[in-house]
Amino acid sequence: MKRDQTMFDVPAQLGVLRRYARSLTRDDADAEDLVHDALVRAYEKRGSFSPERAAAKGLRGWLLSILHNTFIDKRRARLADDERSRRVLELAEPAGEPAQEHHVRLAQVREAFMQLPEEQRAALHLVAIEGLGYAEAAAALGIPVGTLMSRLSRARASLRAMEEGGAARPTHLRLVGGADEPSA
């Protein structure tokens, strides 16, 4: 049995489909996309169109039904995407501080660390960066544990002074039993 070509005249229905799509989407470009998607879906489902149904609904009704269902499906998908995006934003961490400030801060700490006297820098590096215990660090440097602890204390004090904005005194030399300033 051969189908009647006049019953399946889709190009004649394009005007109706475009007008209905514009009324649904309220946008010409979105309406054209909707008509295109509906026609693709109609082509995929062309086997479900039968002359018996054509008498009751007609090609126009069948195509408008597909167009309407395509619009509803797209709207549901968009709403689901919006809901997922909203939930992701709720779960996302708030924006952090700008990375530039961290890089500047790290550069300042590195500069202060590099300005420490060599013996303090070595002691602080082994304990704070490499994670060695006091005994291990002292053995690696070939010094007593007390000396290591003294160097660590002076290095940390210098870094704290830098942090507080004050100029740290040179801590590799210490005057014991006298005044810091020469007498006049």
DRENPA-3360 file (N, C-alpha, C; in nm, 2 decimals, always signed):
BEGIN
1 = MKRDQTMF = +0.08/-0.12/+0.00/+0.00/+0.00/+0.00/+0.09/+0.12/+0.00 ~ +0.06/+0.21/-0.09/+0.14/+0.33/-0.11/+0.07/+0.45/-0.04 ~ +0.15/+0.53/+0.04/+0.10/+0.64/+0.11/+0.07/+0.76/+0.01 ~ -0.04/+0.83/+0.05/-0.07/+0.95/-0.03/+0.02/+1.06/+0.00 ~ +0.10/+1.11/-0.09/+0.20/+1.22/-0.07/+0.13/+1.34/-0.02 ~ +0.01/+1.37/-0.05/-0.05/+1.49/+0.00/-0.08/+1.49/+0.15 ~ -0.10/+1.37/+0.20/-0.12/+1.35/+0.35/+0.00/+1.39/+0.43 ~ +0.12/+1.37/+0.37/+0.24/+1.40/+0.44/+0.32/+1.52/+0.39;
9 = DVPAQLGV = +0.25/+1.62/+0.37/+0.31/+1.75/+0.31/+0.35/+1.84/+0.42 ~ +0.47/+1.81/+0.47/+0.53/+1.89/+0.58/+0.56/+2.03/+0.55 ~ +0.62/+2.06/+0.43/+0.65/+2.20/+0.40/+0.53/+2.29/+0.40 ~ +0.41/+2.24/+0.38/+0.29/+2.32/+0.38/+0.26/+2.36/+0.52 ~ +0.31/+2.28/+0.62/+0.28/+2.31/+0.76/+0.38/+2.40/+0.83 ~ +0.49/+2.44/+0.76/+0.59/+2.51/+0.83/+0.55/+2.65/+0.88 ~ +0.46/+2.72/+0.81/+0.41/+2.84/+0.86/+0.34/+2.83/+0.99 ~ +0.25/+2.73/+1.00/+0.18/+2.70/+1.13/+0.28/+2.67/+1.24;
17 = LRRYARSL = +0.37/+2.58/+1.21/+0.47/+2.54/+1.31/+0.55/+2.66/+1.36 ~ +0.59/+2.75/+1.27/+0.68/+2.86/+1.31/+0.59/+2.96/+1.40 ~ +0.47/+2.98/+1.36/+0.39/+3.08/+1.44/+0.36/+3.02/+1.58 ~ +0.33/+2.89/+1.59/+0.31/+2.83/+1.72/+0.44/+2.83/+1.80 ~ +0.55/+2.80/+1.74/+0.68/+2.80/+1.81/+0.71/+2.94/+1.86 ~ +0.69/+3.05/+1.78/+0.71/+3.18/+1.82/+0.62/+3.22/+1.94 ~ +0.50/+3.17/+1.94/+0.41/+3.20/+2.06/+0.46/+3.13/+2.18 ~ +0.52/+3.02/+2.17/+0.57/+2.94/+2.28/+0.70/+3.00/+2.34;
25 = TRDDADAE = +0.79/+3.04/+2.25/+0.93/+3.08/+2.29/+0.94/+3.23/+2.30 ~ +0.86/+3.30/+2.23/+0.87/+3.45/+2.23/+1.00/+3.50/+2.18 ~ +1.07/+3.42/+2.09/+1.19/+3.46/+2.03/+1.20/+3.40/+1.90 ~ +1.24/+3.47/+1.79/+1.25/+3.42/+1.66/+1.35/+3.31/+1.64 ~ +1.47/+3.33/+1.70/+1.58/+3.23/+1.68/+1.54/+3.10/+1.76 ~ +1.49/+3.12/+1.88/+1.45/+3.00/+1.96/+1.34/+2.93/+1.89 ~ +1.25/+3.00/+1.83/+1.14/+2.94/+1.76/+1.19/+2.86/+1.64 ~ +1.28/+2.91/+1.57/+1.34/+2.83/+1.45/+1.41/+2.71/+1.50;
33 = DLVHDALV = +1.48/+2.72/+1.62/+1.55/+2.60/+1.67/+1.44/+2.50/+1.72 ~ +1.33/+2.54/+1.78/+1.23/+2.45/+1.82/+1.16/+2.38/+1.70 ~ +1.13/+2.46/+1.60/+1.07/+2.39/+1.48/+1.17/+2.29/+1.42 ~ +1.30/+2.32/+1.41/+1.40/+2.23/+1.36/+1.40/+2.10/+1.45 ~ +1.41/+2.12/+1.58/+1.41/+2.00/+1.67/+1.28/+1.92/+1.66 ~ +1.17/+1.98/+1.64/+1.04/+1.91/+1.63/+1.04/+1.84/+1.50 ~ +1.08/+1.89/+1.39/+1.08/+1.82/+1.26/+1.18/+1.70/+1.27 ~ +1.29/+1.72/+1.33/+1.38/+1.60/+1.35/+1.31/+1.49/+1.42;
41 = RAYEKRGS = +1.25/+1.53/+1.53/+1.17/+1.43/+1.61/+1.06/+1.37/+1.53 ~ +0.99/+1.45/+1.45/+0.88/+1.40/+1.37/+0.94/+1.30/+1.26 ~ +1.05/+1.33/+1.21/+1.11/+1.24/+1.11/+1.15/+1.11/+1.17 ~ +1.21/+1.12/+1.30/+1.24/+1.00/+1.37/+1.12/+0.91/+1.40 ~ +1.01/+0.98/+1.42/+0.89/+0.91/+1.46/+0.79/+0.89/+1.35 ~ +0.83/+0.91/+1.23/+0.74/+0.91/+1.11/+0.66/+0.78/+1.10 ~ +0.72/+0.67/+1.15/+0.65/+0.54/+1.15/+0.52/+0.54/+1.23 ~ +0.51/+0.63/+1.33/+0.39/+0.64/+1.42/+0.28/+0.71/+1.36;
49 = FSPERAAA = +0.30/+0.78/+1.24/+0.20/+0.86/+1.18/+0.13/+0.76/+1.08 ~ +0.00/+0.75/+1.10/-0.08/+0.66/+1.01/-0.20/+0.73/+0.95 ~ -0.24/+0.68/+0.83/-0.36/+0.75/+0.77/-0.48/+0.74/+0.86 ~ -0.50/+0.64/+0.94/-0.61/+0.63/+1.03/-0.61/+0.75/+1.13 ~ -0.49/+0.77/+1.19/-0.48/+0.88/+1.28/-0.49/+1.02/+1.21 ~ -0.45/+1.02/+1.09/-0.46/+1.14/+1.01/-0.60/+1.19/+1.00 ~ -0.69/+1.09/+0.99/-0.83/+1.13/+0.98/-0.88/+1.20/+1.10 ~ -0.83/+1.15/+1.22/-0.88/+1.21/+1.35/-0.80/+1.34/+1.38;
57 = KGLRGWLL = -0.67/+1.34/+1.37/-0.59/+1.45/+1.41/-0.53/+1.53/+1.30 ~ -0.49/+1.46/+1.19/-0.43/+1.52/+1.08/-0.29/+1.55/+1.10 ~ -0.22/+1.57/+0.99/-0.07/+1.60/+0.99/-0.04/+1.72/+1.07 ~ -0.12/+1.82/+1.06/-0.10/+1.95/+1.13/-0.11/+1.92/+1.28 ~ -0.21/+1.85/+1.33/-0.22/+1.82/+1.47/-0.11/+1.74/+1.52 ~ -0.07/+1.64/+1.44/+0.04/+1.55/+1.48/+0.17/+1.63/+1.49 ~ +0.20/+1.72/+1.40/+0.32/+1.80/+1.40/+0.32/+1.90/+1.52 ~ +0.20/+1.96/+1.54/+0.19/+2.06/+1.65/+0.20/+1.99/+1.78;
65 = SILHNTFI = +0.15/+1.87/+1.79/+0.17/+1.79/+1.92/+0.32/+1.76/+1.94 ~ +0.39/+1.73/+1.84/+0.53/+1.70/+1.85/+0.61/+1.83/+1.89 ~ +0.57/+1.94/+1.82/+0.63/+2.07/+1.86/+0.61/+2.10/+2.00 ~ +0.49/+2.09/+2.05/+0.45/+2.12/+2.19/+0.53/+2.04/+2.28 ~ +0.54/+1.91/+2.26/+0.61/+1.81/+2.35/+0.76/+1.84/+2.35 ~ +0.81/+1.88/+2.23/+0.95/+1.92/+2.22/+0.98/+2.04/+2.31 ~ +0.89/+2.14/+2.30/+0.90/+2.26/+2.38/+0.90/+2.23/+2.53 ~ +0.81/+2.15/+2.57/+0.79/+2.11/+2.71/+0.92/+2.03/+2.76;
73 = DKRRARLA = +0.97/+1.94/+2.68/+1.09/+1.87/+2.71/+1.21/+1.96/+2.73 ~ +1.22/+2.06/+2.64/+1.34/+2.15/+2.64/+1.32/+2.24/+2.77 ~ +1.20/+2.28/+2.80/+1.18/+2.37/+2.91/+1.21/+2.29/+3.04 ~ +1.17/+2.17/+3.05/+1.20/+2.08/+3.17/+1.35/+2.06/+3.18 ~ +1.42/+2.04/+3.07/+1.56/+2.01/+3.08/+1.63/+2.14/+3.12 ~ +1.59/+2.26/+3.07/+1.65/+2.38/+3.11/+1.63/+2.41/+3.26 ~ +1.51/+2.38/+3.31/+1.48/+2.40/+3.45/+1.56/+2.31/+3.54 ~ +1.58/+2.19/+3.49/+1.66/+2.09/+3.57/+1.80/+2.14/+3.57;
81 = DDERSRRV = +1.85/+2.19/+3.46/+1.99/+2.24/+3.45/+2.01/+2.36/+3.54 ~ +1.91/+2.45/+3.54/+1.92/+2.56/+3.63/+1.92/+2.52/+3.78 ~ +1.84/+2.42/+3.81/+1.83/+2.37/+3.95/+1.96/+2.31/+3.99 ~ +2.02/+2.23/+3.90/+2.15/+2.17/+3.93/+2.26/+2.28/+3.94 ~ +2.26/+2.38/+3.86/+2.35/+2.49/+3.87/+2.33/+2.56/+4.01 ~ +2.21/+2.58/+4.05/+2.18/+2.65/+4.17/+2.24/+2.57/+4.29 ~ +2.22/+2.44/+4.28/+2.27/+2.35/+4.39/+2.42/+2.35/+4.40 ~ +2.48/+2.35/+4.28/+2.63/+2.35/+4.28/+2.68/+2.48/+4.34;
89 = LELAEPAG = +2.61/+2.59/+4.31/+2.66/+2.72/+4.36/+2.64/+2.72/+4.51 ~ +2.53/+2.66/+4.56/+2.51/+2.65/+4.71/+2.62/+2.57/+4.78 ~ +2.67/+2.46/+4.71/+2.77/+2.37/+4.77/+2.91/+2.42/+4.75 ~ +2.93/+2.51/+4.65/+3.06/+2.56/+4.62/+3.11/+2.65/+4.73 ~ +3.24/+2.65/+4.75/+3.30/+2.73/+4.85/+3.29/+2.88/+4.80 ~ +3.28/+2.97/+4.90/+3.28/+3.11/+4.86/+3.42/+3.14/+4.80 ~ +3.42/+3.25/+4.72/+3.54/+3.29/+4.65/+3.65/+3.32/+4.76 ~ +3.77/+3.27/+4.73/+3.88/+3.30/+4.81/+3.95/+3.43/+4.79;
97 = EPAQEHHV = +4.05/+3.45/+4.86/+4.13/+3.57/+4.84/+4.20/+3.56/+4.70 ~ +4.23/+3.68/+4.64/+4.30/+3.67/+4.52/+4.43/+3.61/+4.53 ~ +4.47/+3.53/+4.43/+4.60/+3.45/+4.44/+4.72/+3.54/+4.44 ~ +4.70/+3.66/+4.38/+4.82/+3.75/+4.37/+4.87/+3.79/+4.51 ~ +4.78/+3.81/+4.60/+4.82/+3.84/+4.74/+4.90/+3.73/+4.80 ~ +4.86/+3.61/+4.78/+4.94/+3.49/+4.83/+5.08/+3.49/+4.77 ~ +5.09/+3.52/+4.64/+5.22/+3.51/+4.58/+5.31/+3.62/+4.63 ~ +5.25/+3.74/+4.65/+5.33/+3.85/+4.71/+5.38/+3.82/+4.85;
105 = RLAQVREA = +5.28/+3.76/+4.93/+5.31/+3.72/+5.07/+5.42/+3.62/+5.07 ~ +5.41/+3.52/+4.98/+5.51/+3.41/+4.98/+5.65/+3.47/+4.94 ~ +5.65/+3.56/+4.85/+5.77/+3.62/+4.81/+5.84/+3.70/+4.93 ~ +5.75/+3.76/+5.01/+5.80/+3.84/+5.12/+5.86/+3.74/+5.23 ~ +5.79/+3.63/+5.25/+5.84/+3.54/+5.35/+5.97/+3.47/+5.30 ~ +5.98/+3.44/+5.17/+6.10/+3.38/+5.11/+6.22/+3.48/+5.12 ~ +6.19/+3.61/+5.09/+6.30/+3.71/+5.10/+6.35/+3.72/+5.25 ~ +6.25/+3.72/+5.34/+6.29/+3.73/+5.48/+6.37/+3.61/+5.53;
113 = FMQLPEEQ = +6.33/+3.49/+5.48/+6.40/+3.37/+5.51/+6.54/+3.37/+5.45 ~ +6.56/+3.42/+5.33/+6.69/+3.42/+5.27/+6.78/+3.53/+5.33 ~ +6.72/+3.63/+5.40/+6.81/+3.73/+5.47/+6.86/+3.68/+5.60 ~ +6.81/+3.57/+5.65/+6.86/+3.51/+5.78/+7.00/+3.47/+5.76 ~ +7.08/+3.48/+5.87/+7.22/+3.43/+5.86/+7.22/+3.28/+5.82 ~ +7.32/+3.24/+5.76/+7.33/+3.10/+5.71/+7.30/+2.99/+5.81 ~ +7.36/+3.01/+5.93/+7.34/+2.90/+6.04/+7.19/+2.90/+6.08 ~ +7.13/+3.01/+6.09/+6.98/+3.01/+6.13/+6.90/+2.96/+6.02;
121 = RAALHLVA = +6.93/+3.00/+5.90/+6.85/+2.95/+5.78/+6.86/+2.80/+5.77 ~ +6.98/+2.74/+5.79/+7.00/+2.60/+5.78/+6.92/+2.53/+5.89 ~ +6.93/+2.58/+6.01/+6.86/+2.51/+6.12/+6.71/+2.52/+6.09 ~ +6.66/+2.63/+6.06/+6.51/+2.65/+6.03/+6.47/+2.56/+5.92 ~ +6.55/+2.56/+5.81/+6.51/+2.47/+5.70/+6.50/+2.33/+5.74 ~ +6.60/+2.27/+5.81/+6.59/+2.13/+5.84/+6.48/+2.10/+5.93 ~ +6.44/+2.19/+6.03/+6.34/+2.16/+6.12/+6.20/+2.19/+6.06 ~ +6.18/+2.31/+6.01/+6.05/+2.36/+5.96/+6.01/+2.31/+5.83;
129 = IEGLGYAE = +6.10/+2.29/+5.74/+6.07/+2.26/+5.60/+6.09/+2.11/+5.58 ~ +6.20/+2.05/+5.62/+6.23/+1.91/+5.60/+6.17/+1.82/+5.70 ~ +6.13/+1.88/+5.82/+6.05/+1.81/+5.92/+6.14/+1.72/+6.01 ~ +6.27/+1.75/+6.02/+6.36/+1.67/+6.10/+6.34/+1.71/+6.25 ~ +6.36/+1.62/+6.33/+6.35/+1.65/+6.48/+6.48/+1.72/+6.52 ~ +6.47/+1.78/+6.64/+6.59/+1.86/+6.69/+6.72/+1.78/+6.69 ~ +6.71/+1.66/+6.74/+6.83/+1.57/+6.74/+6.88/+1.54/+6.60 ~ +6.79/+1.51/+6.51/+6.84/+1.48/+6.38/+6.90/+1.60/+6.31;
137 = AAAALGIP = +6.84/+1.71/+6.32/+6.89/+1.84/+6.26/+7.02/+1.88/+6.32 ~ +7.03/+1.86/+6.45/+7.16/+1.90/+6.52/+7.27/+1.80/+6.47 ~ +7.24/+1.68/+6.46/+7.34/+1.58/+6.41/+7.38/+1.61/+6.26 ~ +7.28/+1.65/+6.18/+7.31/+1.68/+6.04/+7.40/+1.81/+6.03 ~ +7.38/+1.90/+6.12/+7.46/+2.02/+6.12/+7.59/+2.01/+6.20 ~ +7.60/+1.90/+6.28/+7.72/+1.88/+6.36/+7.73/+1.97/+6.47 ~ +7.62/+2.01/+6.53/+7.62/+2.10/+6.65/+7.53/+2.04/+6.76 ~ +7.55/+2.09/+6.89/+7.47/+2.04/+7.00/+7.33/+2.08/+6.98;
145 = VGTLMSRL = +7.23/+2.00/+7.04/+7.09/+2.03/+7.03/+7.06/+2.17/+7.09 ~ +7.12/+2.21/+7.19/+7.10/+2.34/+7.25/+7.13/+2.45/+7.15 ~ +7.24/+2.44/+7.08/+7.28/+2.54/+6.98/+7.18/+2.55/+6.87 ~ +7.13/+2.43/+6.83/+7.03/+2.43/+6.73/+6.90/+2.50/+6.77 ~ +6.86/+2.47/+6.90/+6.74/+2.54/+6.95/+6.76/+2.69/+6.96 ~ +6.88/+2.73/+7.00/+6.91/+2.87/+7.00/+6.90/+2.94/+6.87 ~ +6.96/+2.87/+6.77/+6.95/+2.93/+6.63/+6.81/+2.93/+6.58 ~ +6.73/+2.83/+6.61/+6.59/+2.83/+6.57/+6.51/+2.94/+6.64;
153 = SRARASLR = +6.54/+2.97/+6.76/+6.47/+3.07/+6.83/+6.50/+3.21/+6.77 ~ +6.63/+3.23/+6.74/+6.67/+3.36/+6.68/+6.61/+3.38/+6.54 ~ +6.61/+3.27/+6.46/+6.55/+3.27/+6.33/+6.40/+3.30/+6.34 ~ +6.33/+3.24/+6.43/+6.19/+3.26/+6.44/+6.16/+3.40/+6.49 ~ +6.24/+3.45/+6.58/+6.22/+3.59/+6.63/+6.24/+3.69/+6.52 ~ +6.34/+3.67/+6.43/+6.36/+3.76/+6.32/+6.24/+3.76/+6.22 ~ +6.19/+3.64/+6.19/+6.07/+3.63/+6.11/+5.95/+3.69/+6.17 ~ +5.93/+3.68/+6.30/+5.82/+3.74/+6.37/+5.83/+3.89/+6.36;
161 = AMEEGGAA = +5.96/+3.94/+6.38/+5.98/+4.09/+6.37/+5.95/+4.14/+6.23 ~ +5.98/+4.06/+6.13/+5.94/+4.10/+5.99/+5.79/+4.10/+5.98 ~ +5.73/+4.00/+6.04/+5.58/+3.99/+6.03/+5.51/+4.11/+6.09 ~ +5.57/+4.16/+6.20/+5.51/+4.27/+6.28/+5.55/+4.40/+6.22 ~ +5.63/+4.40/+6.11/+5.66/+4.52/+6.04/+5.78/+4.59/+6.10 ~ +5.84/+4.55/+6.20/+5.96/+4.61/+6.26/+6.08/+4.56/+6.19 ~ +6.18/+4.64/+6.20/+6.31/+4.59/+6.14/+6.38/+4.51/+6.24 ~ +6.41/+4.39/+6.20/+6.48/+4.30/+6.30/+6.62/+4.34/+6.31;
169 = RPTHLRLV = +6.67/+4.33/+6.43/+6.81/+4.35/+6.45/+6.89/+4.23/+6.40 ~ +7.01/+4.25/+6.35/+7.09/+4.13/+6.31/+7.10/+4.04/+6.43 ~ +7.05/+3.91/+6.41/+7.05/+3.82/+6.52/+7.16/+3.72/+6.52 ~ +7.25/+3.73/+6.43/+7.36/+3.64/+6.43/+7.47/+3.68/+6.53 ~ +7.47/+3.81/+6.57/+7.56/+3.85/+6.67/+7.48/+3.91/+6.79 ~ +7.53/+3.87/+6.91/+7.46/+3.92/+7.02/+7.56/+3.97/+7.12 ~ +7.53/+4.09/+7.18/+7.62/+4.15/+7.28/+7.58/+4.10/+7.41 ~ +7.67/+4.03/+7.48/+7.63/+3.98/+7.61/+7.70/+4.06/+7.72;
177 = GGADEPSA = +7.63/+4.11/+7.82/+7.68/+4.18/+7.93/+7.72/+4.32/+7.90 ~ +7.66/+4.38/+7.81/+7.69/+4.52/+7.78/+7.57/+4.59/+7.71 ~ +7.59/+4.71/+7.67/+7.49/+4.79/+7.61/+7.49/+4.77/+7.46 ~ +7.37/+4.78/+7.39/+7.37/+4.77/+7.25/+7.42/+4.89/+7.18 ~ +7.41/+5.00/+7.24/+7.45/+5.12/+7.17/+7.59/+5.17/+7.23 ~ +7.68/+5.22/+7.14/+7.81/+5.26/+7.19/+7.79/+5.39/+7.28 ~ +7.87/+5.40/+7.38/+7.86/+5.52/+7.47/+7.94/+5.63/+7.41 ~ +7.89/+5.75/+7.43/+7.95/+5.87/+7.37/+8.05/+5.93/+7.46;
% end
